Amino acid sequence: MSNFEIGILSFPALLALIFMRVPIGLAMFTTGFVGLWLINGSTFMAMARLKTETFTTFSSYSLSIVPMFLLMGYFATLGGMSQALFKAAEAWIGHRRGGIAMAAVGACAGFGAICGSSLATAATMGRVALPELRKYGYAGGFSTATLAAGGTLGILIPPSIVLVIYAILTEQNIAKLFLAAVIPGIMAALGYVLVISIYVRLNPEAGGVRERVSYGERFRALFNVWPVLLVFLAVVGGIYAGIFTPTEGAAVGAFGTGLIAWWNGGLTRKTLMASFLSTGRSTAMIFFIVLGAGFYNGFLALTQVPQELSAFVVEQGFSPWLVLAIILALYLVFGCVMDSLSMILLTIPIFFPVISGLDFGLTPEQVAIWFGIMVLIVVEVGLITPPVGMNLFIINSMDRGTPITATYRAVMWFVASDIVRVIILAAFPAITLFLIS
């Protein structure tokens, strides 16, 4: 059996391990280890690769950004920033039809700007907004679908942990990727607000309204979100202005949110240690997935599968847009059964060389950034696509009284909005690249 054939057969073997509920990091590591053993006829090469891969992976300075952003998210929750964002948005638009649901989406967008994780955004905003939605008579399925969709903004609106990993894999500028994600992120939030507006007009019983509050109360609520704006501007603005590196920016953000959490009384010795432990556990999980993916992708590189696949696609003369559409469709399918980080780590070393070899009329850097943002959006759609969208299960676990099927029916409106957005961004790359051009 040739090395190429071993590489091809590794895909069904990896999927089999995943469906057997083997942790994704361990599944990729095991497949890569066995593959190297088959290629070399002994475990010596695999063991030697384990030593070098571990060192080269975790000696990457860029990876230190991950625990900083995770810690920033934990501190932001302790500082009550999620509640402040929701209360401010609710005060301004809660009296409108569907306004509280729109406020939840706006709060998710704001919290995503200081969190970087979709699952964390969904879980945090679910605890804050779900009681208010139920209090004012919003239908269970519509409420859970809104929060699940809003939670996906955490992965797109910078800073984003998945974008950092993509930048490392493709050797792109993190600051430019963050900036390129801003307009698509705003489009996502506005698209969800439009979906809510249409849904509550077609289904008036699905959403209620709350009483209008005075402008004094509105401005007081708005004033309470200044820490969020300050942290976002300090981190993203500082990175793009070149004041500090992305890793330094993440550290500044973590320190700033920690200071705000302490000022608001949410950060004590006990909660500080709990935040450190939670950050350590989350970082260890992410880093193990990164190591497993690095080991597996190193094995694939030896089999020449990515190179051969890229050469094959280019030689066939397929339309670049057809290839892009197929890859994005595959991401949508994979997103129903895999988490976003695992998908990025597993597929980018295979798909990125293919996309890089096609002519879209853009520079190589523009293609890399544009493709990365679209992949991120499609991965985000997978988080809310039935039947296995991760965000759907997180939100539904907070509202046991709502059948998951009701959430499925309502969330398809948001999925449709996401698909329209992907089509627009694919057809007009200038929208994504506008801020970095």
C-alpha beads as a LAMMPS data file, in Angstrom:
LAMMPS data file: protein, C-alpha beads

437 atoms
436 bonds

1 atom types
1 bond types

-500.0 500.0 xlo xhi
-500.0 500.0 ylo yhi
-500.0 500.0 zlo zhi

Masses

1 110.0

Atoms # bond

1 1 1 0.000 0.000 0.000
2 1 1 1.407 3.391 -1.024
3 1 1 1.799 6.324 1.340
4 1 1 -0.904 8.196 -0.596
5 1 1 -3.377 5.328 -0.131
6 1 1 -2.587 5.223 3.601
7 1 1 -3.304 8.936 3.775
8 1 1 -6.652 8.559 1.992
9 1 1 -7.710 5.660 4.226
10 1 1 -6.884 7.706 7.317
11 1 1 -9.970 9.883 6.752
12 1 1 -12.597 7.146 7.259
13 1 1 -10.516 5.784 10.147
14 1 1 -10.506 9.212 11.816
15 1 1 -14.256 9.684 11.292
16 1 1 -14.898 6.226 12.729
17 1 1 -13.011 7.150 15.907
18 1 1 -14.939 10.415 16.183
19 1 1 -18.296 8.660 15.807
20 1 1 -17.172 6.211 18.489
21 1 1 -16.945 9.285 20.748
22 1 1 -13.186 9.241 21.044
23 1 1 -12.140 12.845 21.934
24 1 1 -11.260 14.669 18.722
25 1 1 -7.708 15.502 19.824
26 1 1 -7.009 11.890 20.769
27 1 1 -8.632 10.640 17.548
28 1 1 -6.379 12.820 15.372
29 1 1 -3.301 11.950 17.414
30 1 1 -4.002 8.193 17.250
31 1 1 -4.688 8.261 13.506
32 1 1 -1.512 10.222 12.842
33 1 1 0.601 7.957 15.090
34 1 1 -0.675 4.741 13.466
35 1 1 -0.271 6.294 10.013
36 1 1 3.374 7.153 10.669
37 1 1 3.944 3.645 12.002
38 1 1 2.481 2.124 8.796
39 1 1 4.540 4.413 6.564
40 1 1 7.853 3.706 8.316
41 1 1 7.250 0.148 9.461
42 1 1 8.165 0.964 13.074
43 1 1 7.161 3.253 15.907
44 1 1 10.560 4.971 16.018
45 1 1 9.599 7.686 13.516
46 1 1 6.276 8.268 15.253
47 1 1 7.922 8.622 18.669
48 1 1 10.563 10.958 17.273
49 1 1 7.846 13.077 15.657
50 1 1 5.965 13.214 18.951
51 1 1 8.973 14.851 20.595
52 1 1 9.565 17.427 17.864
53 1 1 5.864 18.138 17.208
54 1 1 5.172 18.814 20.870
55 1 1 8.056 21.265 21.126
56 1 1 7.399 23.116 17.863
57 1 1 3.660 23.373 18.562
58 1 1 3.802 24.717 22.095
59 1 1 6.838 26.921 21.604
60 1 1 4.727 29.066 19.275
61 1 1 4.472 32.534 20.796
62 1 1 1.160 33.157 19.032
63 1 1 -0.580 30.357 20.947
64 1 1 -0.133 32.254 24.209
65 1 1 -2.980 34.482 23.049
66 1 1 -5.484 31.661 23.676
67 1 1 -5.390 31.497 27.507
68 1 1 -5.393 35.310 27.683
69 1 1 -8.601 35.604 25.652
70 1 1 -10.200 32.773 27.635
71 1 1 -9.312 34.491 30.902
72 1 1 -10.681 37.757 29.550
73 1 1 -14.024 36.053 28.893
74 1 1 -14.196 34.651 32.424
75 1 1 -13.359 38.031 33.963
76 1 1 -15.949 39.742 31.750
77 1 1 -18.626 37.399 33.085
78 1 1 -17.581 38.042 36.684
79 1 1 -17.636 41.777 36.039
80 1 1 -21.318 41.691 35.065
81 1 1 -20.584 42.944 31.546
82 1 1 -23.061 40.533 29.963
83 1 1 -25.867 41.851 32.153
84 1 1 -24.917 45.472 31.508
85 1 1 -24.949 44.925 27.754
86 1 1 -28.344 43.229 27.800
87 1 1 -29.917 45.810 30.110
88 1 1 -28.668 48.670 27.937
89 1 1 -29.985 47.114 24.735
90 1 1 -33.265 46.188 26.429
91 1 1 -33.752 49.730 27.714
92 1 1 -33.436 51.204 24.227
93 1 1 -35.372 48.715 22.089
94 1 1 -37.195 46.395 24.508
95 1 1 -40.513 48.217 23.999
96 1 1 -40.565 47.378 20.304
97 1 1 -42.111 44.232 18.886
98 1 1 -39.441 41.556 19.223
99 1 1 -37.269 44.152 20.968
100 1 1 -36.087 41.972 23.851
101 1 1 -34.940 39.280 21.423
102 1 1 -33.154 41.973 19.410
103 1 1 -31.574 43.223 22.629
104 1 1 -30.316 39.701 23.326
105 1 1 -28.667 39.580 19.893
106 1 1 -27.088 43.007 20.448
107 1 1 -25.797 41.925 23.843
108 1 1 -24.357 38.735 22.325
109 1 1 -22.513 40.847 19.742
110 1 1 -21.114 43.103 22.466
111 1 1 -20.111 40.227 24.706
112 1 1 -18.553 38.405 21.753
113 1 1 -16.254 41.411 21.349
114 1 1 -14.623 40.601 24.697
115 1 1 -15.089 36.838 24.834
116 1 1 -13.964 35.121 21.610
117 1 1 -15.966 31.912 22.127
118 1 1 -19.410 31.078 20.737
119 1 1 -20.212 28.443 23.333
120 1 1 -19.256 30.778 26.185
121 1 1 -21.268 33.637 24.665
122 1 1 -24.333 31.424 24.223
123 1 1 -24.101 30.019 27.753
124 1 1 -23.506 33.404 29.407
125 1 1 -26.184 35.333 27.537
126 1 1 -28.600 32.427 27.941
127 1 1 -28.427 32.817 31.710
128 1 1 -28.936 36.573 31.437
129 1 1 -31.566 36.929 28.710
130 1 1 -33.636 33.747 28.831
131 1 1 -35.534 34.684 32.035
132 1 1 -36.428 38.088 30.549
133 1 1 -37.615 36.568 27.291
134 1 1 -39.882 34.137 29.135
135 1 1 -41.097 36.879 31.494
136 1 1 -42.458 38.917 28.590
137 1 1 -44.142 36.025 26.840
138 1 1 -41.674 35.040 24.137
139 1 1 -42.286 31.550 22.754
140 1 1 -39.869 28.927 24.083
141 1 1 -38.550 27.750 20.721
142 1 1 -38.125 31.288 19.422
143 1 1 -36.303 32.351 22.610
144 1 1 -33.844 29.458 22.577
145 1 1 -33.251 29.783 18.826
146 1 1 -32.530 33.516 19.175
147 1 1 -29.967 32.972 21.922
148 1 1 -28.338 30.049 20.116
149 1 1 -27.960 32.153 16.974
150 1 1 -26.794 35.202 18.907
151 1 1 -24.177 33.082 20.639
152 1 1 -22.486 32.365 17.314
153 1 1 -21.435 36.013 17.150
154 1 1 -18.799 35.187 19.765
155 1 1 -16.769 33.259 17.215
156 1 1 -16.916 35.930 14.519
157 1 1 -16.721 39.332 16.175
158 1 1 -13.076 39.903 17.156
159 1 1 -11.261 38.874 19.208
160 1 1 -11.889 35.284 18.159
161 1 1 -9.916 32.261 19.335
162 1 1 -10.725 30.294 16.177
163 1 1 -9.479 33.181 14.021
164 1 1 -6.204 33.107 15.953
165 1 1 -5.794 29.400 15.241
166 1 1 -6.620 29.959 11.564
167 1 1 -4.029 32.742 11.378
168 1 1 -1.380 30.452 12.876
169 1 1 -2.210 27.588 10.490
170 1 1 -2.151 29.782 7.371
171 1 1 0.611 32.153 8.552
172 1 1 -1.578 35.244 8.245
173 1 1 -1.630 38.518 10.153
174 1 1 -3.921 38.189 13.191
175 1 1 -4.684 41.914 13.313
176 1 1 -5.833 41.967 9.682
177 1 1 -8.053 38.934 10.229
178 1 1 -9.642 40.600 13.259
179 1 1 -10.302 43.739 11.246
180 1 1 -11.706 41.796 8.285
181 1 1 -14.208 40.088 10.599
182 1 1 -15.770 43.355 11.805
183 1 1 -18.097 44.072 8.856
184 1 1 -19.256 40.429 8.464
185 1 1 -19.880 40.378 12.228
186 1 1 -22.017 43.510 12.048
187 1 1 -23.864 42.039 9.062
188 1 1 -24.570 38.904 11.102
189 1 1 -26.054 40.879 13.994
190 1 1 -28.174 43.029 11.668
191 1 1 -29.319 39.925 9.776
192 1 1 -30.485 38.299 13.007
193 1 1 -32.332 41.475 14.026
194 1 1 -34.085 41.481 10.628
195 1 1 -35.055 37.819 11.077
196 1 1 -36.540 38.596 14.503
197 1 1 -38.500 41.527 13.077
198 1 1 -39.971 39.386 10.305
199 1 1 -40.647 36.395 12.584
200 1 1 -42.635 38.311 15.204
201 1 1 -44.746 39.933 12.503
202 1 1 -45.591 36.596 10.928
203 1 1 -46.061 35.011 14.384
204 1 1 -47.380 37.790 16.695
205 1 1 -47.864 35.339 19.561
206 1 1 -44.140 34.453 19.559
207 1 1 -42.919 37.712 21.122
208 1 1 -44.143 40.247 23.631
209 1 1 -43.116 43.781 24.508
210 1 1 -42.127 45.516 27.744
211 1 1 -43.068 48.989 28.892
212 1 1 -41.161 51.943 27.495
213 1 1 -38.571 53.394 29.902
214 1 1 -37.517 57.014 30.244
215 1 1 -34.548 58.441 28.380
216 1 1 -32.798 59.068 31.671
217 1 1 -32.930 55.363 32.477
218 1 1 -31.807 54.519 28.945
219 1 1 -28.723 56.707 29.157
220 1 1 -27.871 55.370 32.611
221 1 1 -28.037 51.820 31.221
222 1 1 -25.940 52.868 28.232
223 1 1 -23.332 54.449 30.500
224 1 1 -22.891 51.111 32.289
225 1 1 -21.461 49.471 29.148
226 1 1 -18.448 51.801 28.924
227 1 1 -16.107 49.060 30.241
228 1 1 -17.010 46.845 27.272
229 1 1 -16.253 49.619 24.779
230 1 1 -13.048 50.490 26.582
231 1 1 -11.761 46.910 26.573
232 1 1 -12.728 46.360 22.927
233 1 1 -11.065 49.574 21.760
234 1 1 -7.971 48.889 23.853
235 1 1 -7.536 45.343 22.550
236 1 1 -8.571 45.508 18.895
237 1 1 -7.643 49.175 18.399
238 1 1 -4.286 48.714 20.108
239 1 1 -3.462 45.641 18.040
240 1 1 -4.376 47.269 14.725
241 1 1 -2.620 50.539 15.585
242 1 1 0.564 48.581 16.272
243 1 1 0.758 49.673 19.887
244 1 1 1.186 46.066 20.951
245 1 1 1.139 42.562 19.486
246 1 1 -2.009 40.386 19.555
247 1 1 -0.638 38.457 22.532
248 1 1 0.140 41.662 24.405
249 1 1 -3.318 42.957 23.473
250 1 1 -4.924 39.836 24.914
251 1 1 -2.942 40.308 28.130
252 1 1 -4.035 43.954 28.334
253 1 1 -7.652 42.852 27.776
254 1 1 -7.434 40.197 30.493
255 1 1 -5.911 42.678 32.938
256 1 1 -8.523 45.307 32.078
257 1 1 -11.530 42.999 32.447
258 1 1 -10.036 41.624 35.662
259 1 1 -9.694 45.142 37.047
260 1 1 -13.284 45.954 36.104
261 1 1 -14.540 42.696 37.635
262 1 1 -12.671 43.537 40.864
263 1 1 -14.079 47.080 40.877
264 1 1 -17.613 45.722 40.460
265 1 1 -17.114 43.224 43.276
266 1 1 -17.251 40.103 41.128
267 1 1 -13.561 39.216 41.402
268 1 1 -12.533 37.828 44.763
269 1 1 -9.742 35.469 45.764
270 1 1 -12.127 32.542 45.354
271 1 1 -13.479 33.562 41.923
272 1 1 -9.955 34.483 40.763
273 1 1 -8.702 30.970 41.479
274 1 1 -11.818 29.490 39.855
275 1 1 -11.163 31.598 36.744
276 1 1 -7.532 30.462 36.592
277 1 1 -8.572 26.806 36.937
278 1 1 -11.311 27.111 34.285
279 1 1 -8.891 28.884 31.949
280 1 1 -6.301 26.150 32.538
281 1 1 -8.780 23.378 31.776
282 1 1 -10.075 25.079 28.629
283 1 1 -6.552 25.877 27.445
284 1 1 -5.399 22.298 28.028
285 1 1 -8.352 20.985 26.003
286 1 1 -7.648 23.379 23.129
287 1 1 -3.906 22.733 23.175
288 1 1 -4.393 18.965 23.118
289 1 1 -6.637 19.331 20.061
290 1 1 -3.969 21.542 18.474
291 1 1 -1.291 18.905 19.211
292 1 1 -3.436 16.082 17.828
293 1 1 -4.172 18.084 14.689
294 1 1 -0.507 18.971 14.252
295 1 1 0.486 15.329 14.563
296 1 1 -2.187 14.184 12.106
297 1 1 -1.495 16.967 9.603
298 1 1 2.230 16.222 9.779
299 1 1 1.429 12.638 8.831
300 1 1 -0.778 13.840 5.955
301 1 1 2.027 16.039 4.654
302 1 1 4.285 12.968 4.406
303 1 1 1.622 11.121 2.402
304 1 1 1.374 14.084 -0.033
305 1 1 -2.433 13.979 0.139
306 1 1 -2.959 17.789 0.446
307 1 1 -0.453 18.499 -2.329
308 1 1 -1.908 15.854 -4.652
309 1 1 -5.457 17.025 -3.976
310 1 1 -4.541 20.634 -4.708
311 1 1 -2.750 19.697 -7.936
312 1 1 -5.681 17.518 -9.023
313 1 1 -8.256 20.280 -8.544
314 1 1 -6.120 22.834 -10.397
315 1 1 -5.456 20.442 -13.297
316 1 1 -9.161 19.662 -13.773
317 1 1 -9.901 23.276 -14.641
318 1 1 -12.894 23.516 -12.323
319 1 1 -14.360 26.952 -11.770
320 1 1 -12.820 28.485 -8.616
321 1 1 -16.300 29.477 -7.469
322 1 1 -17.581 25.909 -7.823
323 1 1 -14.676 24.590 -5.752
324 1 1 -15.295 27.272 -3.124
325 1 1 -19.011 26.424 -2.996
326 1 1 -18.274 22.712 -2.513
327 1 1 -15.762 23.378 0.270
328 1 1 -18.157 25.709 2.104
329 1 1 -20.952 23.135 1.747
330 1 1 -18.660 20.498 3.276
331 1 1 -17.966 22.810 6.200
332 1 1 -21.699 23.240 6.705
333 1 1 -22.141 19.453 6.873
334 1 1 -19.108 18.909 9.125
335 1 1 -20.333 21.667 11.421
336 1 1 -23.345 19.534 12.335
337 1 1 -21.151 16.857 13.924
338 1 1 -17.886 18.572 14.936
339 1 1 -16.904 21.590 16.986
340 1 1 -15.509 24.642 15.205
341 1 1 -11.909 24.435 16.438
342 1 1 -11.538 20.761 15.531
343 1 1 -12.955 21.421 12.082
344 1 1 -10.548 24.269 11.410
345 1 1 -7.521 22.304 12.601
346 1 1 -8.463 19.209 10.618
347 1 1 -9.513 20.747 7.308
348 1 1 -7.527 23.940 6.757
349 1 1 -4.228 22.094 5.980
350 1 1 -6.172 20.210 3.285
351 1 1 -8.496 22.857 1.839
352 1 1 -6.280 25.935 2.118
353 1 1 -3.681 24.711 -0.462
354 1 1 -6.578 24.004 -2.842
355 1 1 -8.037 27.487 -2.486
356 1 1 -4.592 29.095 -2.695
357 1 1 -4.017 27.425 -6.043
358 1 1 -7.130 28.952 -7.634
359 1 1 -7.483 32.347 -9.300
360 1 1 -10.117 34.598 -7.718
361 1 1 -8.565 37.808 -8.994
362 1 1 -7.157 38.590 -5.541
363 1 1 -3.687 38.613 -4.018
364 1 1 -2.669 35.506 -2.008
365 1 1 -3.067 37.418 1.272
366 1 1 -6.528 38.663 0.299
367 1 1 -7.618 35.150 -0.644
368 1 1 -6.375 33.787 2.678
369 1 1 -8.206 36.444 4.722
370 1 1 -11.423 36.317 2.661
371 1 1 -11.527 32.509 2.749
372 1 1 -10.834 32.470 6.482
373 1 1 -13.760 34.778 7.259
374 1 1 -16.150 32.745 5.096
375 1 1 -15.007 29.497 6.687
376 1 1 -15.559 31.040 10.100
377 1 1 -19.109 32.051 9.136
378 1 1 -19.992 28.607 7.796
379 1 1 -18.496 26.964 10.871
380 1 1 -20.658 29.346 12.920
381 1 1 -23.738 28.203 10.974
382 1 1 -22.881 24.610 11.868
383 1 1 -23.201 25.527 15.557
384 1 1 -26.931 26.162 15.074
385 1 1 -27.732 23.697 12.299
386 1 1 -29.978 20.794 13.368
387 1 1 -29.732 18.087 14.445
388 1 1 -26.363 18.421 16.248
389 1 1 -25.724 22.165 16.581
390 1 1 -23.718 22.645 19.793
391 1 1 -25.289 26.015 20.662
392 1 1 -28.776 24.527 20.367
393 1 1 -28.036 21.926 23.035
394 1 1 -26.409 24.476 25.350
395 1 1 -29.400 26.825 25.286
396 1 1 -31.999 24.048 25.411
397 1 1 -30.293 22.599 28.487
398 1 1 -31.208 25.876 30.232
399 1 1 -34.868 25.616 29.254
400 1 1 -35.973 22.029 29.782
401 1 1 -39.600 22.978 29.168
402 1 1 -38.990 23.771 25.489
403 1 1 -38.883 20.794 23.094
404 1 1 -35.723 20.713 20.989
405 1 1 -37.919 20.380 17.880
406 1 1 -39.433 23.820 18.599
407 1 1 -35.921 25.270 18.697
408 1 1 -35.072 23.490 15.437
409 1 1 -38.059 25.022 13.637
410 1 1 -37.320 28.558 14.793
411 1 1 -33.554 28.447 14.281
412 1 1 -33.890 27.649 10.567
413 1 1 -34.863 31.301 10.020
414 1 1 -31.477 32.332 11.404
415 1 1 -29.692 29.655 9.365
416 1 1 -31.322 31.084 6.221
417 1 1 -30.005 34.535 7.164
418 1 1 -26.495 33.115 7.556
419 1 1 -26.604 31.377 4.186
420 1 1 -27.679 34.609 2.468
421 1 1 -24.779 36.386 4.191
422 1 1 -22.284 33.767 2.996
423 1 1 -23.531 34.142 -0.579
424 1 1 -23.177 37.939 -0.414
425 1 1 -19.657 37.798 1.047
426 1 1 -18.589 35.150 -1.474
427 1 1 -19.938 37.182 -4.393
428 1 1 -18.438 40.463 -3.158
429 1 1 -15.030 39.865 -1.500
430 1 1 -14.540 43.642 -1.220
431 1 1 -17.014 43.727 1.681
432 1 1 -14.727 41.529 3.778
433 1 1 -11.532 43.194 2.592
434 1 1 -12.777 46.794 2.784
435 1 1 -11.200 47.689 6.146
436 1 1 -7.794 46.203 5.303
437 1 1 -7.490 47.485 1.734

Bonds

1 1 1 2
2 1 2 3
3 1 3 4
4 1 4 5
5 1 5 6
6 1 6 7
7 1 7 8
8 1 8 9
9 1 9 10
10 1 10 11
11 1 11 12
12 1 12 13
13 1 13 14
14 1 14 15
15 1 15 16
16 1 16 17
17 1 17 18
18 1 18 19
19 1 19 20
20 1 20 21
21 1 21 22
22 1 22 23
23 1 23 24
24 1 24 25
25 1 25 26
26 1 26 27
27 1 27 28
28 1 28 29
29 1 29 30
30 1 30 31
31 1 31 32
32 1 32 33
33 1 33 34
34 1 34 35
35 1 35 36
36 1 36 37
37 1 37 38
38 1 38 39
39 1 39 40
40 1 40 41
41 1 41 42
42 1 42 43
43 1 43 44
44 1 44 45
45 1 45 46
46 1 46 47
47 1 47 48
48 1 48 49
49 1 49 50
50 1 50 51
51 1 51 52
52 1 52 53
53 1 53 54
54 1 54 55
55 1 55 56
56 1 56 57
57 1 57 58
58 1 58 59
59 1 59 60
60 1 60 61
61 1 61 62
62 1 62 63
63 1 63 64
64 1 64 65
65 1 65 66
66 1 66 67
67 1 67 68
68 1 68 69
69 1 69 70
70 1 70 71
71 1 71 72
72 1 72 73
73 1 73 74
74 1 74 75
75 1 75 76
76 1 76 77
77 1 77 78
78 1 78 79
79 1 79 80
80 1 80 81
81 1 81 82
82 1 82 83
83 1 83 84
84 1 84 85
85 1 85 86
86 1 86 87
87 1 87 88
88 1 88 89
89 1 89 90
90 1 90 91
91 1 91 92
92 1 92 93
93 1 93 94
94 1 94 95
95 1 95 96
96 1 96 97
97 1 97 98
98 1 98 99
99 1 99 100
100 1 100 101
101 1 101 102
102 1 102 103
103 1 103 104
104 1 104 105
105 1 105 106
106 1 106 107
107 1 107 108
108 1 108 109
109 1 109 110
110 1 110 111
111 1 111 112
112 1 112 113
113 1 113 114
114 1 114 115
115 1 115 116
116 1 116 117
117 1 117 118
118 1 118 119
119 1 119 120
120 1 120 121
121 1 121 122
122 1 122 123
123 1 123 124
124 1 124 125
125 1 125 126
126 1 126 127
127 1 127 128
128 1 128 129
129 1 129 130
130 1 130 131
131 1 131 132
132 1 132 133
133 1 133 134
134 1 134 135
135 1 135 136
136 1 136 137
137 1 137 138
138 1 138 139
139 1 139 140
140 1 140 141
141 1 141 142
142 1 142 143
143 1 143 144
144 1 144 145
145 1 145 146
146 1 146 147
147 1 147 148
148 1 148 149
149 1 149 150
150 1 150 151
151 1 151 152
152 1 152 153
153 1 153 154
154 1 154 155
155 1 155 156
156 1 156 157
157 1 157 158
158 1 158 159
159 1 159 160
160 1 160 161
161 1 161 162
162 1 162 163
163 1 163 164
164 1 164 165
165 1 165 166
166 1 166 167
167 1 167 168
168 1 168 169
169 1 169 170
170 1 170 171
171 1 171 172
172 1 172 173
173 1 173 174
174 1 174 175
175 1 175 176
176 1 176 177
177 1 177 178
178 1 178 179
179 1 179 180
180 1 180 181
181 1 181 182
182 1 182 183
183 1 183 184
184 1 184 185
185 1 185 186
186 1 186 187
187 1 187 188
188 1 188 189
189 1 189 190
190 1 190 191
191 1 191 192
192 1 192 193
193 1 193 194
194 1 194 195
195 1 195 196
196 1 196 197
197 1 197 198
198 1 198 199
199 1 199 200
200 1 200 201
201 1 201 202
202 1 202 203
203 1 203 204
204 1 204 205
205 1 205 206
206 1 206 207
207 1 207 208
208 1 208 209
209 1 209 210
210 1 210 211
211 1 211 212
212 1 212 213
213 1 213 214
214 1 214 215
215 1 215 216
216 1 216 217
217 1 217 218
218 1 218 219
219 1 219 220
220 1 220 221
221 1 221 222
222 1 222 223
223 1 223 224
224 1 224 225
225 1 225 226
226 1 226 227
227 1 227 228
228 1 228 229
229 1 229 230
230 1 230 231
231 1 231 232
232 1 232 233
233 1 233 234
234 1 234 235
235 1 235 236
236 1 236 237
237 1 237 238
238 1 238 239
239 1 239 240
240 1 240 241
241 1 241 242
242 1 242 243
243 1 243 244
244 1 244 245
245 1 245 246
246 1 246 247
247 1 247 248
248 1 248 249
249 1 249 250
250 1 250 251
251 1 251 252
252 1 252 253
253 1 253 254
254 1 254 255
255 1 255 256
256 1 256 257
257 1 257 258
258 1 258 259
259 1 259 260
260 1 260 261
261 1 261 262
262 1 262 263
263 1 263 264
264 1 264 265
265 1 265 266
266 1 266 267
267 1 267 268
268 1 268 269
269 1 269 270
270 1 270 271
271 1 271 272
272 1 272 273
273 1 273 274
274 1 274 275
275 1 275 276
276 1 276 277
277 1 277 278
278 1 278 279
279 1 279 280
280 1 280 281
281 1 281 282
282 1 282 283
283 1 283 284
284 1 284 285
285 1 285 286
286 1 286 287
287 1 287 288
288 1 288 289
289 1 289 290
290 1 290 291
291 1 291 292
292 1 292 293
293 1 293 294
294 1 294 295
295 1 295 296
296 1 296 297
297 1 297 298
298 1 298 299
299 1 299 300
300 1 300 301
301 1 301 302
302 1 302 303
303 1 303 304
304 1 304 305
305 1 305 306
306 1 306 307
307 1 307 308
308 1 308 309
309 1 309 310
310 1 310 311
311 1 311 312
312 1 312 313
313 1 313 314
314 1 314 315
315 1 315 316
316 1 316 317
317 1 317 318
318 1 318 319
319 1 319 320
320 1 320 321
321 1 321 322
322 1 322 323
323 1 323 324
324 1 324 325
325 1 325 326
326 1 326 327
327 1 327 328
328 1 328 329
329 1 329 330
330 1 330 331
331 1 331 332
332 1 332 333
333 1 333 334
334 1 334 335
335 1 335 336
336 1 336 337
337 1 337 338
338 1 338 339
339 1 339 340
340 1 340 341
341 1 341 342
342 1 342 343
343 1 343 344
344 1 344 345
345 1 345 346
346 1 346 347
347 1 347 348
348 1 348 349
349 1 349 350
350 1 350 351
351 1 351 352
352 1 352 353
353 1 353 354
354 1 354 355
355 1 355 356
356 1 356 357
357 1 357 358
358 1 358 359
359 1 359 360
360 1 360 361
361 1 361 362
362 1 362 363
363 1 363 364
364 1 364 365
365 1 365 366
366 1 366 367
367 1 367 368
368 1 368 369
369 1 369 370
370 1 370 371
371 1 371 372
372 1 372 373
373 1 373 374
374 1 374 375
375 1 375 376
376 1 376 377
377 1 377 378
378 1 378 379
379 1 379 380
380 1 380 381
381 1 381 382
382 1 382 383
383 1 383 384
384 1 384 385
385 1 385 386
386 1 386 387
387 1 387 388
388 1 388 389
389 1 389 390
390 1 390 391
391 1 391 392
392 1 392 393
393 1 393 394
394 1 394 395
395 1 395 396
396 1 396 397
397 1 397 398
398 1 398 399
399 1 399 400
400 1 400 401
401 1 401 402
402 1 402 403
403 1 403 404
404 1 404 405
405 1 405 406
406 1 406 407
407 1 407 408
408 1 408 409
409 1 409 410
410 1 410 411
411 1 411 412
412 1 412 413
413 1 413 414
414 1 414 415
415 1 415 416
416 1 416 417
417 1 417 418
418 1 418 419
419 1 419 420
420 1 420 421
421 1 421 422
422 1 422 423
423 1 423 424
424 1 424 425
425 1 425 426
426 1 426 427
427 1 427 428
428 1 428 429
429 1 429 430
430 1 430 431
431 1 431 432
432 1 432 433
433 1 433 434
434 1 434 435
435 1 435 436
436 1 436 437
